[in-house]
Amino acid sequence: MVIRCAAAFLCLWAGMANAQDFSNIGNQKPFGFNGGLEMRGIFYNASGIANRREPFTYLFSGSPTASIYSWSIPFSFTLSRDDRSFRQPFNQFGLSPTYKWLTIHAGYRNVTFSPYTLAGHTMLGGGFELNPGKFRLGFMYGRLNRATVIDTTTQSLAPFSFSRKGLAAKVGYGTASTYLDLHLLHAKDNSDSQPDFPLADEVNVLPAANSVVGYGAKVSLFSKIFLESDGALSVYTNDINSPITFDSIADGTLRRLGGLMDVNGTTEWFYAFSAGVGYKAKYYGLKANYRRVQPDFKSMGAYFFANDVENVTLSPQFALPNGKVRVNASVGIQKDNVNLQKEATNRRIIASGTVGAEFTERLGVDLMYSNFSNNQRPNTLRFADSLKIVQTTQTLSVMPRYTIVGERAMHMVMLSVNISSMNDYNGYFGDTAPSRDISTGQYLVNYSISLPQKRISLFSSLSHTALNSADNKTSYNGVSLGGNYSLESQKMKMGLNSSLMQGDANGNKSLIINGSANMSYVINKLQSIRFSFFLTRNNPGSVVTGLSPAFTESRGELAYQFNFGL
């Protein structure tokens, strides 16, 4: 399949070459080929637990780029033994050559046309994007999923999917600051692609189909004011073989869409919408944004959506002209149950902010704060007070740093403090009930020194983490040491890193030791080798069960890299 895609692309390029403008062909390099290839062998061993990966595996990858006059043709591929399982393909080939305003996609590609239609889903196929002047055109067609079956070695029933193909298109007009785009996605499972295995009837996965139409728009006014919006309507048929006829559908919208697409009793429709208005100056700005995504909104061209959500946010930003103070903030209200179908509505205050300050050339600090609150309220249906939720989560981070730059050495000391708390105000359990509040603190002190003339860098850190609640008190204390060294010729580089972490969970002591070593050597301008080794020793303490035994794991990697350029 990949060979056919590549061959199709070469034929397509050959057919288009005569149509290109080669008026400056004499000043262009006729042919170029550069990039890198890497071969890796990975060794693994475990003691005390069952192996969590193969004792040995290999990986062969590359990212070459060919150029023919003004054409740039990047390739990428990865080969390993992991594709022998039932999972989605891991061995992937693809290329996206570009010439002026034309881009061709072939093979495995991750293309985004809009956030609600084709949004980065891996597709095996082909397509193009055209941007002549202010016109904005795009098209993709290919396979979104391949049929997967039961894993006979593990008897796993998931993931399971039919073969799914789809197409996506966009058409628009404008520039990066002002444009209007229209989007379309249509995808459908092949119900005949279900593999034949004994437990197929027990797997509750049905062939589906999806059509999504959407838009994206942005308008800039007076060079400082902008308005932007994205929206989409998704029609999703959960079972394309459903015997429920179209005549039994009561939804008026689906009845009107019935003349344009195949719908049945399992068909649903959802919409998603977002819009914002902002003001952007050189040193300050303000943006207001609104977003609403209906429950179960989904698109076969995207992997995940946070749906059943509605929020309004206000986001100011500010910076001093000298760059010594920077402020970014966002505050708003978010809620679910946008269709009022649940027994309760969860409302949240979503707020966050960051401040960066450079007091002197040596001293600086970064501050981050967020305050998220939940307030669940009943709707038309009454239910027990024990299900009411009122919570507030706060997080504060402070990271001061002090740097000394000398002629022979550079020192840096950094302190990191992260404090978070979750306060539960549910009064159902009474004042005498144990508190359900949780507090967490993370503290880190890091010191590093760099000696450029000796090509040595050393670093160390101390850390403390504590988690406290009414029934649990857990803490971790750790120390880490490491360093890097390189030869004067820079041909060889070496590094060591080690850490020790002691835990205390309600009086049970545990110990985790990690160590790593790496070395790289440049053979010549084209070739290099790299070796790395990782070791973990985990002792969970006196409370040992079959689920948490003491164990030791080690992993080594040997890699050879070949870089070329013609």
C-alpha positions in Angstrom: 0.0 0.0 0.0 2.8 2.4 0.9 4.7 1.6 -2.3 1.5 2.3 -4.3 1.1 5.7 -2.5 4.7 6.6 -3.2 4.5 5.6 -6.8 1.3 7.5 -7.2 2.9 10.6 -5.8 5.9 10.3 -8.2 3.6 10.0 -11.1 1.6 13.0 -9.9 4.7 15.1 -9.4 6.0 14.1 -12.9 2.7 15.2 -14.4 2.8 18.5 -12.6 6.4 19.5 -13.2 5.8 21.0 -16.6 3.2 23.4 -15.1 5.6 24.9 -12.6 7.5 28.2 -13.1 11.2 27.4 -13.7 12.3 30.8 -14.9 15.1 30.8 -12.4 16.2 27.2 -13.0 19.7 28.2 -13.8 20.2 29.7 -10.3 18.8 26.7 -8.5 20.5 23.5 -7.3 19.1 20.7 -9.4 19.1 18.0 -6.8 19.7 17.6 -3.1 19.3 14.8 -0.6 20.0 15.1 3.1 18.8 13.8 6.4 19.5 11.1 8.9 19.1 7.3 9.4 19.2 5.7 12.8 19.4 2.0 13.9 18.8 1.2 17.6 19.1 -2.0 19.5 17.3 -2.0 22.9 18.2 -4.6 25.6 16.0 -5.2 28.7 16.2 -7.3 31.8 14.1 -7.5 35.0 14.6 -9.3 38.3 11.8 -9.8 40.9 9.0 -9.1 38.4 7.9 -10.4 35.1 9.5 -8.7 32.0 7.5 -5.6 31.0 8.9 -5.6 27.5 10.8 -7.9 25.1 14.4 -8.7 26.2 15.6 -7.4 22.8 14.0 -5.2 20.2 15.1 -3.0 17.4 14.1 0.2 15.8 15.1 1.6 12.4 14.0 5.1 11.6 14.9 7.9 9.2 13.9 11.4 8.1 15.5 12.1 4.7 14.6 15.1 2.6 15.0 15.3 -1.1 14.9 18.5 -3.1 14.5 18.9 -6.8 15.0 22.5 -7.8 12.5 24.4 -5.6 10.7 21.2 -4.5 11.3 20.1 -0.9 10.2 16.5 -0.4 10.6 15.3 3.3 10.2 11.6 4.1 9.8 9.9 7.5 9.6 6.3 8.4 9.9 4.0 11.4 10.4 0.2 11.3 10.3 -2.1 14.3 9.0 -5.5 15.4 6.1 -4.0 17.2 3.9 -4.0 14.1 3.4 -7.7 14.3 0.7 -7.3 16.9 -2.9 -6.4 16.3 -2.5 -2.7 17.2 -2.8 0.3 14.9 0.2 0.5 12.5 3.4 1.6 14.0 5.5 1.3 10.8 4.6 4.5 9.0 5.9 6.1 5.8 4.9 9.6 4.6 6.0 12.6 2.7 4.7 16.2 2.1 6.6 17.8 -0.8 6.2 21.6 -1.1 6.6 23.9 -4.1 5.8 27.6 -3.5 2.0 27.6 -2.7 1.5 23.9 -3.4 1.9 21.0 -0.8 1.3 17.4 -1.7 0.6 14.8 1.1 1.2 11.1 0.6 1.4 8.1 2.9 0.9 8.4 6.6 0.2 12.1 7.5 -1.1 14.1 10.4 -2.9 17.0 8.8 -5.1 19.6 10.5 -7.8 21.5 8.6 -9.8 22.8 11.6 -10.1 21.9 15.3 -13.5 20.2 14.8 -13.1 18.3 11.5 -9.8 16.9 10.5 -7.6 17.7 13.5 -4.4 15.8 13.4 -5.8 12.3 13.0 -3.3 9.9 11.4 -4.4 9.1 7.8 -2.9 6.7 5.3 -3.7 8.3 1.9 -3.0 11.4 -0.1 -4.1 14.9 -0.6 -3.0 18.5 -1.3 -3.1 22.0 0.1 -3.2 25.0 -2.3 -2.6 28.6 -1.2 -2.3 30.7 -4.5 -2.6 34.2 -3.4 -5.5 34.5 -0.9 -7.2 31.3 -1.9 -7.0 28.5 0.7 -7.8 25.0 -0.6 -7.2 21.6 0.9 -8.2 17.9 0.3 -7.3 14.6 2.0 -8.6 11.1 1.4 -7.4 7.9 2.9 -7.7 5.3 5.7 -8.2 6.6 9.2 -8.3 3.1 10.9 -7.4 -0.3 9.8 -9.4 -3.4 11.0 -8.0 -4.8 14.2 -8.7 -8.2 15.8 -8.4 -10.1 19.0 -4.9 -10.6 20.3 -4.6 -14.4 20.5 -1.6 -14.3 22.8 -3.3 -12.1 25.5 -6.9 -12.8 24.6 -7.4 -9.0 24.6 -10.6 -7.8 23.0 -9.5 -4.1 22.9 -8.8 -2.2 20.9 -11.1 -3.5 18.1 -12.1 -1.5 15.1 -13.4 -1.8 11.6 -11.5 -0.5 8.6 -12.4 3.2 8.3 -11.9 5.5 5.3 -12.7 9.2 5.0 -12.2 12.4 3.2 -11.7 16.0 4.3 -11.8 19.2 2.4 -11.4 22.9 3.1 -12.0 26.0 0.9 -11.4 29.5 2.0 -10.2 33.0 1.2 -8.0 35.4 3.1 -4.7 35.8 4.8 -3.3 34.7 8.1 -4.9 37.7 9.9 -8.2 37.8 8.0 -9.9 34.7 6.5 -13.0 32.6 6.1 -12.7 28.8 5.7 -15.4 26.2 5.2 -14.6 22.6 6.2 -16.0 19.2 5.4 -15.3 15.7 6.8 -17.0 12.4 5.9 -15.8 9.1 7.2 -17.3 5.6 7.3 -16.5 2.2 8.6 -16.4 -0.8 6.3 -18.8 -3.2 7.9 -17.5 -6.0 5.8 -14.0 -5.6 7.3 -14.9 -7.3 10.6 -12.4 -10.1 11.0 -13.7 -13.6 11.5 -12.8 -14.8 15.0 -14.8 -16.8 17.6 -15.7 -14.0 20.0 -16.6 -11.4 17.3 -20.3 -11.3 18.4 -19.3 -10.5 22.0 -17.4 -7.4 21.0 -19.8 -4.5 21.2 -18.3 -2.4 18.4 -20.6 -1.4 15.6 -19.7 0.1 12.2 -20.3 3.8 12.2 -20.3 6.8 9.9 -19.7 10.5 10.5 -20.2 13.7 8.5 -19.0 17.1 9.9 -19.4 20.5 8.3 -17.7 23.5 9.9 -16.1 26.9 9.4 -13.2 29.0 10.7 -13.0 32.7 10.5 -10.8 35.6 11.7 -11.1 39.3 11.1 -8.5 41.9 12.0 -9.6 45.5 12.5 -7.2 48.5 12.7 -4.3 46.1 13.1 -4.9 45.7 16.8 -8.5 44.4 17.2 -9.3 40.8 16.1 -12.4 38.6 16.1 -12.1 34.8 15.5 -14.5 31.9 15.6 -14.7 28.2 14.8 -17.8 26.0 14.7 -19.0 22.7 13.4 -22.0 20.4 13.1 -21.4 16.7 13.4 -23.8 14.1 12.3 -22.9 10.7 13.7 -24.5 7.3 12.9 -23.6 4.8 15.5 -24.7 1.7 13.5 -24.9 2.0 9.8 -26.6 -1.4 9.6 -29.3 -0.5 12.1 -32.7 -1.9 11.0 -34.5 1.2 12.5 -35.8 3.0 9.4 -35.7 6.7 8.7 -39.4 7.0 9.0 -39.2 6.5 12.7 -36.9 9.4 13.3 -38.6 12.3 15.1 -35.8 14.8 14.9 -36.6 17.5 12.4 -33.0 18.3 11.7 -32.1 14.7 10.8 -35.2 14.6 8.6 -33.9 17.6 6.6 -30.4 16.0 6.4 -31.8 12.7 5.3 -31.8 13.9 1.7 -28.1 14.7 1.8 -26.7 11.7 3.7 -27.6 8.2 5.0 -29.3 8.4 8.4 -31.2 5.9 10.5 -32.5 5.5 14.0 -29.0 5.5 15.5 -28.1 8.8 14.0 -27.4 11.8 16.2 -26.2 15.3 15.6 -24.1 17.7 17.8 -22.5 21.0 17.4 -19.4 22.8 18.8 -18.8 26.5 18.7 -16.1 29.0 19.9 -15.6 32.7 19.4 -13.3 35.3 20.7 -12.6 39.0 20.5 -9.3 40.6 21.5 -7.1 43.6 21.5 -3.4 43.2 20.9 -0.9 46.0 21.4 2.9 45.8 21.6 3.1 45.5 25.4 -0.4 44.6 26.4 -3.5 42.8 25.2 -6.9 41.5 26.3 -9.1 38.7 24.9 -12.6 37.5 25.7 -13.5 34.0 24.6 -16.7 31.8 24.6 -16.8 28.1 23.9 -19.7 25.6 23.9 -19.4 21.9 23.0 -22.4 19.7 23.2 -22.4 16.3 25.0 -21.0 13.5 22.8 -19.7 15.8 20.1 -17.1 13.8 18.2 -15.4 13.7 14.9 -13.7 10.8 13.2 -11.0 13.2 12.1 -9.9 13.9 15.7 -8.9 11.6 18.6 -10.5 13.4 21.5 -12.8 16.3 22.5 -13.6 17.7 25.9 -17.4 17.8 25.3 -20.4 18.8 27.4 -18.7 22.0 28.3 -19.5 25.7 28.2 -17.1 28.4 29.3 -16.5 32.2 29.2 -12.9 33.4 29.8 -11.2 36.8 29.9 -7.4 36.8 29.3 -5.3 39.9 29.9 -1.6 40.1 29.2 1.0 42.8 30.0 4.7 43.4 29.7 7.0 46.3 30.5 8.9 47.8 27.6 12.2 46.6 29.0 10.9 43.1 29.3 11.7 42.8 33.0 8.1 42.1 34.0 5.6 39.8 32.1 2.1 39.0 33.1 -0.4 36.6 31.6 -3.7 35.7 33.2 -7.0 34.0 32.5 -10.2 34.0 34.5 -13.6 32.6 33.6 -16.6 30.4 34.4 -17.0 26.9 33.1 -20.0 24.5 33.4 -21.2 21.2 32.0 -24.7 19.9 31.4 -25.2 22.3 28.5 -28.3 20.5 27.3 -29.8 20.3 30.9 -30.1 16.5 30.7 -28.2 15.6 33.8 -29.5 15.6 37.4 -26.8 18.1 38.4 -24.8 20.9 36.8 -21.1 21.3 37.7 -19.9 24.9 37.7 -16.3 25.9 38.0 -14.3 29.0 38.3 -11.3 28.6 36.0 -8.5 31.1 36.8 -4.8 31.1 36.3 -2.0 33.5 36.0 1.8 33.7 35.5 4.2 36.5 36.4 7.8 36.7 35.3 10.2 39.3 36.7 13.9 40.0 36.2 15.0 42.1 39.2 18.6 42.3 38.2 20.9 40.5 35.7 21.4 37.8 38.2 18.1 37.5 40.1 14.7 36.6 38.6 11.5 34.9 39.7 8.5 33.2 38.1 5.1 33.0 39.8 2.2 30.8 38.8 -1.2 30.7 40.5 -4.5 28.9 39.6 -7.7 28.6 41.5 -10.3 26.1 40.2 -13.6 25.6 42.0 -16.4 23.2 41.5 -20.0 23.8 42.6 -22.5 21.1 41.6 -26.1 22.1 41.9 -29.3 20.1 41.3 -31.6 20.7 38.4 -35.2 19.5 38.1 -34.5 16.2 39.8 -33.8 16.0 43.5 -31.2 13.6 44.9 -29.3 12.9 48.1 -27.2 15.7 49.5 -24.3 13.3 49.6 -23.9 13.8 45.9 -23.6 17.5 46.1 -20.1 18.7 45.4 -18.5 22.0 46.4 -14.7 22.0 46.0 -11.9 24.5 45.6 -8.5 23.6 44.2 -5.6 26.1 44.5 -2.1 25.8 43.1 0.8 28.2 43.8 4.2 27.9 42.2 7.2 30.1 43.0 10.5 29.7 41.2 13.3 32.1 42.1 16.7 31.8 40.4 20.1 33.4 40.9 22.8 33.2 38.3 26.5 34.2 38.5 28.4 34.4 35.2 32.1 34.5 35.5 35.1 34.2 33.1 35.7 30.5 34.0 32.4 29.3 35.5 28.7 29.9 35.5 26.7 29.1 38.7 23.0 28.9 39.0 20.8 28.2 42.1 17.1 27.6 41.6 14.4 27.1 44.2 11.1 25.6 43.2 8.0 25.6 45.5 4.7 24.1 44.4 1.8 24.1 46.8 -1.6 22.8 46.0 -4.7 22.1 48.1 -8.2 20.7 47.5 -10.8 21.8 50.0 -14.1 20.0 50.2 -17.0 22.1 51.5 -19.6 19.3 51.3 -21.5 19.5 54.6 -23.4 16.3 54.2 -21.0 14.4 56.5 -21.3 16.8 59.4 -18.7 18.8 61.3 -17.4 15.9 63.3 -16.7 13.7 60.2 -13.1 13.3 59.0 -11.9 16.0 56.7 -11.7 15.2 53.0 -9.3 18.0 52.3 -6.0 17.2 50.5 -2.8 19.3 50.5 0.4 18.7 48.5 3.7 20.4 48.7 6.7 20.0 46.4 10.0 21.7 47.2 13.2 21.5 45.1 16.6 23.2 45.4 18.9 22.8 42.4 22.5 23.9 42.0 24.5 23.6 38.8 28.0 24.8 37.7 29.3 24.9 34.2 33.1 25.1 33.4 33.2 25.9 29.7 37.0 25.8 29.4 37.1 22.3 30.9 33.9 21.2 29.1 32.4 20.0 32.4 29.0 20.7 33.9 27.8 19.4 37.3 24.5 19.5 38.9 22.8 18.4 42.1 19.4 18.8 43.7 17.5 18.1 46.9 13.7 17.5 46.9 10.9 17.0 49.3 7.3 16.1 48.5 4.5 15.7 51.0 0.8 14.7 50.5 -1.5 15.0 53.5 -5.1 14.0 54.0 -7.1 12.8 56.9 -6.3 9.1 56.2 -3.0 9.3 54.4 0.3 11.0 55.0 2.9 10.3 52.4 6.3 12.0 51.9 9.3 11.6 49.6 12.8 12.9 50.2 15.3 12.7 47.3 18.8 13.7 46.2 20.3 13.6 42.8 23.8 14.1 41.4 25.1 14.2 37.9 27.4 15.6 35.4 28.5 15.9 31.7 31.9 15.9 30.1 33.1 16.3 26.5 36.5 16.0 24.8 38.1 19.2 23.4 37.4 18.0 19.9 33.7 17.5 20.9 33.8 14.1 19.3 33.0 12.3 22.5 30.5 13.3 25.2 29.7 11.4 28.4 27.1 11.9 31.1 26.2 10.3 34.4 23.1 10.8 36.5 21.9 9.1 39.8 19.1 9.7 42.2 17.9 8.3 45.5 14.3 8.7 46.7 13.1 7.6 50.1 9.4 7.4 50.7 7.3 7.2 53.9 3.6 6.2 53.4 1.9 6.1 56.8 5.1 4.7 58.5 6.1 2.3 55.7 9.5 3.1 54.3 10.4 2.6 50.7 13.5 3.3 48.6 13.9 3.9 44.9 17.3 4.2 43.3 17.8 5.3 39.7 21.0 5.6 37.7 21.8 6.3 34.0 24.9 6.7 31.9 25.2 7.8 28.3 28.0 8.2 25.8 28.1 9.5 22.3 31.0 9.4 19.8 31.2 11.2 16.4 33.1 8.9 14.0 33.1 11.5 11.2 30.9 14.1 9.7 28.4 11.4 8.5 28.5 8.8 11.3 28.0 8.7 15.1 27.2 6.1 17.7 25.4 6.4 21.0 25.2 4.2 24.1 22.9 4.6 27.1 22.2 2.5 30.1 19.4 2.9 32.7 19.0 1.1 36.0 16.1 1.1 38.5 16.0 -0.5 41.9 12.7 -0.4 43.7 12.2 -1.6 47.3 8.6 -0.9 48.4 9.4 -1.4 52.1 8.0 -3.7 54.7 4.5 -3.9 53.3 5.1 -6.2 50.4 2.3 -7.9 48.4 2.2 -9.8 45.2 1.3 -6.5 43.5 4.3 -4.5 44.8 7.4 -6.7 45.1 10.9 -5.4 45.2 12.5 -5.5 41.8 15.4 -4.4 39.6 15.1 -3.3 36.0 17.8 -2.4 33.5 17.7 -1.2 30.0 20.5 -0.5 27.5 20.4 1.1 24.1 23.0 1.1 21.3 22.4 3.4 18.4 24.1 4.1 15.1 23.3 7.3 13.2 24.2 8.1 9.7 23.8 11.7 8.5 24.1 12.5 4.8 23.8 15.5 2.5 24.2 15.7 -1.2 
